[in-house]
Amino acid sequence: MNNNINLSDNNDPRNIHLFMSLKIGSYSYKSIDNIFCFFKSINNVMHLVFATENNSIVSFNLLKNEKINEIKNAHHYLISNIRYYLEENIKRDLILSISCDDRNIKLWDAKSWVCITNIFNAYLDGLLLSACLLINSNYRYIISSNCNYEGGESIKVFDFMANSINEINESNYSTYFIDVYFDKILQKNYIIAGNRNCVISYDFNVNLKYKEYSRNDQNNHDSIIVYDKENIVNLIESSEDGNIRIWNFHTAELLKTISISDQGGIYPLYGMCLWNEKYLFVGCENNFIKLIDLEEGEIIKDLIGHNNMALCIKKIYLPNYGDCLISQGYQDDKLILWNFNNQ
């Protein structure tokens, strides 16, 4: 969700390599995806925003190698999700953060770093691992669901005043990842939930389940990407059973399964990053980031650099380096910058 950042996809991702370890005080809880964000602000500053072990939120300028701002004690417990959004109609940069244990959801103005929304104790039990915004000229909503092994709670919809607007009561699942997708052709919004044993999409307009993408694998589904390719909307998901699965979003037909394994066996898979619709980077339990050729269904490269399981991977653009990847490992003390620069 980067604004005004030109991601070209022109580089061959097989040539990417570890370029720089960023020991800047970042800390990642095992919330899998979106544990940091990167964006170019309205006033043209490139922000890397991440959480620290003492529950603070830090904004860092990668170009100047300096801290921009720190919100100390932004939450009472470990921060499990940080996402960036542009409120385009009023030209405002927003940061959404949540805490897994206190189950609070906060929305920050990324210019003043004032908390503009605080949803206190959004759920009564379980862990809050993921939340997102549905934001355009018509909607300004916060959407969340929690991870509760006793049966979960419904997907909840709040407005920016922290008022509860709606619940999708069919969604009684333990949720690890949630996001939204807007179908430009159908002009419809969908909620996408990665759950304990399946991925489910919901029609936001009617608050009902749309499709279920399931092989009855009984494993957590930790990262999901929905994208258009050749007039077909694809849903790609990572699973802790060690498989990447690609589905037809609108029919729920399974198009392809790619098993990620090496000599050590099959490892759970976490965060993903799509590269020009042909390649996929995925974080792995064995600390590697795997580069996959989606057309051939093969692993073509291992990126080695994390000390623990690789959780979150994002593509970014830096004027002095061009297209890069940036990644975070579980309880790692660093972020890693990967790019194509040989110097």
N, C-alpha and C positions, 0 to 999 in steps of 0.2 A: 504494500500500500504506500509506495513512495511517490511523492509528487515532484514533478519537474526534474526527475533523475533519468538520464538517458541510459537505459540498459540495452546494449546493442545485440547481445548474443552472438557477435561475430567471431569471438575467439573459440577455438576448439577446446572444450573443457578437459580433454585428455592431457593438455599441456599445463594445467593448473598445478601449483605446488605451494607448499607452506612458505609464506613470505615473512610473517611477523607474528610473534606472540605478544599479546597486549595484556600485561599484568597491571591492571588498572582498578583492582578491587572488586571485580564482578563476582557474583556468586549465583549459582543456579540450583534451584530446587528441582526435584524430579517431576516437573510439570510438562515435560517433553517439548512442546512447541511454543514459540512466541515468549521466550524468557528474556528477550531483549528486542529492541527495534532500532531501525536506522531510517532517518528521513532528512530531507532538505526542507527547511522551514520556509515560511512565507517571506522572511527577511534574508533568505539565501544562506543560512547557516546549516551545515551538515551536522546533525545530532546523532550520536550513538547513545541510547538510553538503556540502562540496565539496573538491576537490583544488586544490593550488597548483602553481606551476611548479617549486618545489624539492622536490616529491614528499611534501609534508605533507598531512594531512587536517585541515580546520578545521570546527568546529561554531560556527555563528553564530546569535545571537538577533535575528531581524528586528524584533521588537516593541521591543526596547531598543537596537537598533542597536549591538550589542557582541559581541565574540568570547566564546564560552563556553569553548572548549578548542581546543588545537592539538596534534596528534600530529606532531612533527617527524620527517622522514625515515621516514614510515610504510612506504614502499617504497624500493627502490634505484633504480628508474627511474620514468618517468612513469606516473601512475595513470590507468587507462583505464575504470574502472567503479566506481561507488559506489551501493549499494542499501540500503534500510532494510527491516527485518522485525521484527515483533512475535512473540516467543516467548510465546504467550498463556498456556499452562498454568503457566508460572512467572513471568509478568509481567515479561519482560525485553526491553529494546530492543536490537536487534542492527544493526550496520553491516557489510556485506560489501564488501570492496574488493579490486581486483586490479590488477596491473601488467602492461602489455602486453609489455614486453621481458624482465623477469626471470621472467615467467610464475608469479609467486607469488600465492596466494589467501589473504586474511586475513579473519578474523571478529573483530569488536570488540564488547565490551560497551559500549553507548552511555551507560551511567551512570558506570562507573569508567574507561572508555576503555582498558581492558586488552585486549590481544590474546589471545583465548581459543582460536583455531585459526590455525595457520600451515601452509599446504600449500606446501612449497618446490619450485619448479620442476615444476609440475604437468604440463608438456609439455616435450618435448625440443627442440622447434624451433617456428618460427613466432611469431605474436603472440597474446596472450591478450586478447581484446577484450570478452568478456562471460561472466558467471557468475551463478548465481541459487541461491536456497535452495528446497528442498521441505520445508516445515515445518508440522506440525500435531500433533495428539495422538499420532499413530502414527509419524510420520517426522521425522527431523532430518538432512537430507542437503544437501550442497553439490554442485551440478551445473555442469559446465563443458565447453566445447569450444573449440578454438582455430582461428586463421586461418593456414593453412599452404598456400601455393600449390603445394607439391609433392605434395599429396594429402590433407593434413589428418590428424588423428588422431581416435580415437573419442571420443564423449561419455563423460565420466568422472563417476562418482558417489563422493563421499567422505562419511564421517561427520564429526561435530564433533571427533573425536580425530585428524583428518587421515589416517585409514586409507582406503585405496582399497577400495571396497565392490563396485563393478561397473563394467562398460564396455558401451556399446552399439556393438558392432563394425561394424554396418551403416552407422554414421554417419561414413563416411570422406569428409567434406566440409570445405571451408574455411568456418568459421562466424563470422559477424559479430554475431549477436544470439541469445541463448538465454533462455528463460523456461519457466515451468510453468503449466498450466491444470488446474483441478479441475472435472470435470463433476459437478454436484450430483445430477443425475438418475441418471446411470450409476454414480456414486460411484467414479470412476476418475481417476487422475492421468495427465496427458500432458506430455511435454516438447516445446517448440516451438523449432525452430531456423531462423534466417534465414541462408541459405547464399549461396555465390557465384552460384548460378544457379537457386535455387528455395527454397521454404519447405517444411519437412518436420515432421510431428508423429510422435511415438513413444509407444507405449503403455508407460508406465513399469512396469506390473506384469509384462509379458512381455518387456520389453527388445527390442521389434521395431518397425520402421517401421509407423505407422498409416496416414497419408495423405501424398501429395505434392501440393503446390499449385504448379503450374508451367505457364508458357507458353513454356518454352524460350527465355527472353529473355537468358540469359547475363549477368545483371547482379546486383550485390550487393543483398541484401534486408536492410535495416538496422534496421527497427522493425516490431513485430508487436503487434497488440491482438486478443485473443479476448474476445467478449462475447455475451451472450444478447439476442436481439431477436425478439419475437413467436414464442417457442417454437422459434426456430432459433438455433443457435450459429454466429455469424459470426466469421470470421478476416479481419482487415484488415491489409494489409501495404504498406509503402512500398518502392519500388524505385529504384535509380539509373538506370533507363531513363525516369524521369519519370512513372511511373504509380502510382496508388493502385488496388489490386485488393481486392475483397471476395469471399470464398469461403464456401461452406457448409462448416463445419469437419468435419462427419462424413461428407459425401459427396465433398468436394473439387470440387464444382461451382462454376465461376466465375459469380458473381452479377452483378458490375458492375466495369467498368474506368473510371477517371476519369483522363484525361491532364492533367497540370499543365504549362501552357505560357503564354508571353506573347509580346510582340513580339520578344524576344530569343531565343526558341526554347524547347527543352525542357531542363529542368534536373533533375539528380539530386535525389532526395528522401530525407530522413533521419528524425529523430525525429517522433513523432506524439502528439497528445493528443485524446482523444474528449470531446465535450461533448454531453451528454444524448442520445446515440445518433443525433442528427440532423446534428450539425456535427462537423467534424474540423479541428484545427490541424495543419499539417505543416511542418517545416523544409525549406528549399530552398537549393540551391547558390548562387543569386543573392542570398543574404543575407536574403531575405524569409521571413516565416512566412505561409503561405497559409491562409486560412479557407475551408473547403469545405462546401457544402451537400450532404450525402451523398444525400439523396433526389432532388435535382435534378441532381446530378453536376456542379455548377458552382463555380468560384471566386467568392466574393462579397466578399472583402476581402484586402488585403495589409497585414501588420504590418511596418513598417519601423523598424529601430533597430540591428540588428547590423552590425558592420563586416566580417564574414566569414560563411561559410555557417552557417545556423542548424541546430544539431544536436539539442538536447534541449529538450523543452517539457513542463512539468508543470502541472497544475491544483492550486492550494493555497487554503487559507482562512485569512484573518487577521482577528481580531476587529474591528480598527479599519478594515479596508478591505473585508471580505467576500470573495467569490469572486475569485480572481486567477489569472493565468498567470505563470509564471516560466520564463525561457528562457536558454540559453547558446549562444554561437557558437563556432566553431572558433578556437582560439588567441586568443579574445577576452579582454580584460582586465576584463570586467564580466558580471554577470548582469542581466537586464532584468525588471522587474516591470510587468505589464500589468493594468489593472483598469478599473472603470466609474466611478470617482470623478472628478467634474468639477473638483474643487478642487486 
